[in-house]
Amino acid sequence: MTWLWVTLVGYFLGALPSAYIVGRMVKGVDVRRLGDYNPGAANVFREVGPLPGMLVAAMDIGKGAAAVVLGRELAPGHAGALLAGVAAVAGHNWPFFLGFRGGRGAATALGSLLVLAPSAALPLSLLGVVPLVITKNMNWVFFSIFAPLPFLAWHQGAGLQMISYSVLLPSLVGLTHLATARRPAMAKGESPLRPGTHP
């Protein structure tokens, strides 16, 4: 029963639709109908404004961090924190509140890793600024942060659980990035909320 609570807490924390809420409150828009239709910080940054975008990024990072902290409190050992982190990313990517169509989970994953493995996640986060400035492409930012993570965790002497987690979590985020990049609606410029329509 404890593990069920950990999963539910992590999921519903991650499922809080921060990008949607901020878009509605700041500009009265549904961010899922703007830009790349992704309810995430990068789309809010581009379509609503830099400050709202940074607020959403902070909220999404906070969701991942809070889930891990609560998971650690609810379940014994390291496993509760790891499970809550995965559940938070799943909640962000497939949120109940938005009909299971959410963001890509990178910021939420980063938040969980900043609590679980700060000595690895923090320097890689700073490294991610470089491709952001040069390319303005969030896929390269994601790659530069998460691709070296398992190797850095291993180099720092992390246990098998943490190394496995540092592979699983980026894989979950990467699959979501791949899925959204290949949406037919996005390729045609159509809104994924109502196929055949344009925002």
N, C-alpha and C positions, 0 to 999 in steps of 0.2 A: 504493500500500500504506500510505503514511503516513496518508492521509485515513481509511482504514478503521480503523486503530489509534486515531486521534483519536475517531472516531465510537463505537467499541466502549468505549473508556475512559470517555468522557462518558456513554454509555448505562448502563453497569453501575454507575458511581458514582451516577447518578441513581436507578437501580433498587433500591438498597439500601433495604429497607422499614423506615425508622426508626420510623414510627408503630406499625407492627405489632410490631416488636421491643420497643419501650419498653412498649407495652400488655401484652405477654406477661410481660416481666421485672418490671414494677412491680405489676401487679394480676392477672396470669394470665388476661387477657381478650384476645379477638380484637376489635380496635377496629372491624373491618369489620362486626361484628354489633351495634354500639352506635350510639346517636345518629342521625346522618345517614348512617352506614355508610361514611363517607369515611375512608380511612387517611391522615389528615393531621393537622397540628399543632392546628388548631382543634377537631377532634373529640376528640382526646386531651385537650386542655385542659378541655373540658366534661365528658367522660365518665370520665377517669382522674384528672385533677387539674391544677391550674395549673402546678406545677413540672415534671411530666412533659411537659405541653403546650409549655412554654417550651423544654425540652430538645429536643423533636422539632423545633420551629421552628429552633433553632440548628443542629441536625444537617442539616436540609433546606437552610438557607441555606448551610451549609458544603459540602454536596454540589455546589451550583451554582458556588460560588467555587473549590473544588478542581478541578472539571472544566475551568474556564477557565484556571486556572494551568497545569495539565498539558497542555492543548491548545496553549497558548502555547509550551511547552517541546518538544512533539513535532513541531510543524509550523511552518514559517517564516511570518513575517508575522502579520497580525491574523486571518486567515481561520481558522487552527487554533483559536484561542480562541473565535471566534464559533460554529464548528461544534460544538465540545465543549459549549458552553453550551446550544445547541438540543438536542443529544443527551441531555444531563443532564435537561432538562425532559421530553423524550419518555420517558426511562427512568423518571422519577418518576411520570408519568401512566399509562404502560403497562409496568409492571415484569414482567419474566420471572418473578421469584420469587413473585409473587402472581397468577399466571395472567393477566397483562396488564390487571389492574384495580387502578389505583393512585389517587393523590391528584390534586389539581388543578394543582399545579406552581407556585403563586404564590411560595412561599418559595424554591424552587430557582431560579426565574427571577430573583428579587431578588438571590440570592447571586451569580449570574453577572454581573448588572448592577453590583453593588457593586464588583466587580473591574474590569469593562470601562469603566464610566462612573461613577466614584464621585461626581463633582461634580454629576451629575444625579440619581443613584439615592438618595444619602444624604438630601438635603433632602426628597425626595418620600416617603421612608420615614418620616421624622419627621412629615410632613404626614398620613400614613396613620393616625397615632395619634388624630387628631381624630374622624373618623367611627367609629373603633373605640370610643372613649369615649362618643360621643353615641348611636350606633345599635346597637352590639354586633353589627353585620352585616358579615361578612367580604367580601361582595360589594362593599359600598361602600368598604371599605378597598382592595380590589384595584383598583377603578375610580379612586380618588383617587391611587393610586401610579402606575398604568400609563398611564392616559389622557393625562396631560400629558407623558409621557416623550418621545415623538418631537419634540414642539414645543420642549421644553427642550433636547434634544440638538441640534436644528437651531440654536436660539438661541445655544448655546455653541460653534457652529462645528464640530460633529462631521462627519465625512465621510459619504459616501453609504452605505458599508457599515454604519456604526454606526447611522445613522438607519433604514435598512431593518431592521436587527436589532431596534431598539427598537419597530418596528411588528410584526415577525414573532413575537417572543417573547410579548408580551402577547396577540396574537391566538391563539396556541397555548393559552395559559392560559385565555383567555376562552371558547374553544370547549369546553374541558373543563368549565369552570364551567357553561356552558349545557347540555351533555350530561348532567351529573350532576343538574342542577336539574330536568330533564325525564324522568328515569328513572321509568317507570310504577311500579316497585317502591317507590320512595321516596314517591311520591304516595299509595300505598295503605298505607304503613307496613310493607311487607314487606321481608324481608332480600334484597338483591340476590345473595347467595351461593346461596340456595335459594329461588327464586320460589315464592310461595304459603305461605311460612313467615314467622313473626314472631320477632324476636330475644327 
